[in-house]
């Protein structure tokens, strides 16, 4: 079973989601091997029933939320969520794995449109996903893995809410927040800058996985946004204490055949890499960043993923 909540609009005539933004959040449960299989079936429900299903999926007090990126269709989101769940559970993660589905057009030509939709639908990640899950009696630990433009959406979502949205009187927070191939300005993540402050306040620890061989982010940084991306260049040199930069060039070069190192795949290879999932599982378990078996020291303050 795959559980997700979506801000794509829903066409009641065709009983299908569209690539347009919706004013309401819909909660879904999917059975089967995915939308390309003959056994795939989806069920819509209210928030309370959906939160209950998430709770039923928890074999520990952990919930991992996947936030997809630019150029991702709903079908691709579902397949990737299943991959992430299988990957982290191979390495001991026992919590629920769910996804936030925002209205990406699934087209390389729609970058500006996707960015606008990410910004527009960002608040639902917290208001309609994280907040009601934090209100469960078990007070679960919420982890986030955001890919590409999903990192931009996550920053926008976290920055839209103050302390009052959380359960009880304490400030709300995720536990482990992880970005992979983050399509966000590197400068935003410096200590004292708005992105750095947001993840400092709303996570127990922030981990940035980056690859200098990511050619999609090379285009995003040099030609679209005109500023270096955190997912390609890493975090700035001045960081908050609980922010960890993980260099992944060597893992990519070792595990991805030269014939597969296309521009698109350099941006999404993470989700086919078992070492990445092993590192994620150790991160969510709260293992000290410098003690993980998946990492190596470098000649900088960064750590290197090399499993």
N, C-alpha and C positions, 0 to 999 in steps of 0.2 A: 504494500500500500504506500502511495506517495501522497503527502499532504502539502498543500500550498495555499496561499492567499494571494489574490490577484486584483490589480487595478486596471486590467484590460476591460473594455466594455464587452457586453454579452448580447448577442443577437438572438432574441427569443424565437424568431422565425426559423432560423437554421440550427438553433441550439449549439452555437459555436461562439467562442471568444473571437474578438477582432483585435486589430493592432492599434485601436484608438483608446485614449484614456477614458476611464470611467469616473464618475463622481462618487461611486460607492465601492466598497471592498467586498469581494465575494470569496467564500471559503469553500475549498474543494478537497475531495478525497478521490484518488485515482487508483483503480485496480487493474492489474494486467501488466504487460511488458512494455507499455508505452503506446503513444498515439499511432505508431506505424504497424502495430500488431492487430490481429483480428479480435483479440481478447480485451483490448483496452476499454475501460468504462469509467466515466467520471460521475461523481455525485456532488451536488451543491447542498450546503447546509448553513445554518445560522452560526454565529460566532461561538456561542456557548457549546453547541454540539461539537464543533470543530476543535475547540480548545480541549474538550474532553477526549477526543480521539488522539490529539497530540500527547496528552497525559498518559493515555493507555500505551503509547509507543515507547515511553521512557523506561529503559531498564536501569537508569541511574537518574540523578537529579540534573541532567544536562539536556539542553536543546541546542542544536546547531541550525542556524538559518543561513541558507545560501541566497545571495543577492546577485543575480546574473548581470551581464554587461550589455553593451551596445551590440547590435546586429545579432540578436538572439530571439528566435521564435519561441512560442510556448512549447512546441514539441521538443526543441533543442533543450529548453530549460528542464523539462521533465526527464529527458535522457541523462542530462548532466547531474541532476539531483540524485538519480538512482546510482550513478557512478560514484558520486561523493559519499553517499551512504555506504555502499559496498566497500569503498576504499578505506574510510576511517574505521569501519567496524572490523575489517581485517586486522587492525592494529589496536583493538581493545576498547574502542569507543562504544558505549552501551546506551547512549542517549538517543533521543528522537532527532531525525534529520528532516527538515522541512524547507520550503522555499518561498521567497517573496517574488511574485511574477509581475513585473511592470511592463507597460506597453511599448517595448522595442519593436521596431518595424521589421527586424530580421533582414535588413538590406544595407550593404556597404554605402549606398548613396544617401542614406537617411541620417547621417551623423547629427546634423543640427536639430532635426526633428526629435531624434532619440534623446538628445541632451535636454531639450525643452520638456519632454515627457518625463524624464528622470527627475528633473527639478520639480515639476508639477505634482508628481505622485509620491515624492519622497516622504512626506509626513505620515503616510499610511504604514510605512515600515514600523514606526514606533507606536503610533496611536492605535493601530488595528492589529498589530502583530506582537511586538515586544511587550507593550504595556499589559494586555490581557494575559499573556503567558507568565509574566512576572507576578501577576496577581493569583496564580494557582496556590493552593494551600501549602504545597511543597516548596514554594519559593525557589524555582529552578535556577540554575546557572544558564544564562543565555549567551551563546557564542555566535559570532557572525563571520562568515567567509564571503567577502565581496570581491567580485572579479571585474576588472576593466572599469567601465562607466558605473558599475554597481558601487564602486568605492566612492565616486562623486555623489551618488544618490544617498549612500549611508552617511556621509559627512553632512549633507543637507538635512537629512532626517534627524540626526542627532542634535543639530544646532537649532532646530525649530522648537525644542521642548525644554522647559525648566524642570526643577526638582519636583513640582507638584504632580506630575503625571504618574509618578511611581506609586506603588502600594505603600500604605502606611505613611509614616512621617519622614522616612529617610529618603535621600536622593536616589533616583533610579540609576542603574548602571548595567551594562552588559559585563560579562566576565572576560573572555578572550575575543578580541576583534582582530581579524586577519584580512589583509588586502593582498591579492595576487594580481600582478600586472595592472596596478592601479592607474587609471586614467585621470589623475588629479595633478594639479601643479605641485611640483616638488617644494616650492617655497611656502605653500600653505601649511606644510607639515613641520616647519621649524618650531622649536620651542618658543612659545609666546605668540605665534601666528594662529589664525583662527582654526585651521584644521588640526594642528597639534594640540590646541587647548580643548577642542571638542572631544577628541579621542582620549585625552588625559582625564577629562571629567567623567566620561561615560564608558570607560572600560577599566578592567583590572590590569590589563596589559595589551599593548598594541604591537602587532607583528606585520612588517611589510616585506613580502616576498617580491624580489625584483630580478629582472634579467636585462642586461645590456644588449642582448641579442634579439629583443622583441621589436620586430620591424613595424608592426602596427602602431606601437607607441612612438616609434621614430617618426612616422608620418603625423601622428597626432601632435607631437611636440614641436616638430620643425615646420610643418606646413598648415596645420589647422589651428592650434592654439598658440603657437609661437613661444611656448614655455616648456621647460623640461618636465617630464612626467615622472612621478615617484615610482611607478612600476618599471621604468627603464633605467633611471639614473640613481634610484635609491633615495633615502631620506637625506635631508640636509645634515651638516656636521654638528649642529647644535640641537640636541634632542632632549625631551623629557626623559627621566630616569627609566620609566617603564616602557619605552618605545624601542623596538628591536628591528634592525635592518638585516635581512637575510639575502645574501648574494647567491644567485642560482645559475650563473653561466656554466659552471663545470658540470652540474647535474644535467642541464639541457644538452650540452655537447656530448656527454657520455651516453645518454639514454635515447637521444633522438638521432636516427640515421641521417646522414648528410642529404640523402634524397628526399627526406621528409621535412627538411628545414625550409618550408615555404613561408611566405610573409604571414598568411593567416594562422598557420600552425604554430609559429613562434610566439603567438599571443595566447594560445589555448592549450598548449601541450601539458600544462599542469595537471589537467584532469584525466590524463592517461598515465600519470607517473606515480608509481607505488611509493617511492621515497617521499614525495610531497605529502601523500596521505599519512604516512608514518610520522612525519614531522608535525602535521596538523594534530594528529591524535595525541602526541606528547605535549604539544602546546596546550590543548584543551584539558589535559590531565593536570596542568599547572607545573610541569617540570621546569626547573630552572633553565633559562635560555642558554646558558653556557655549559650545561651538563647533559644536553640531549645527545643521544647516540647518533643522530642524523646530521649533526653539524660539526664543522671544523673551524678553528680559529683562522683568521687572516692577518695580513699585515696592516689592517685598518681596524676601526672599532666594529666593523660589520662581522657577522658570522656567515659561513658559507654552507649551503645545503649540499651535502655530498654523502649519499647513503651507500 
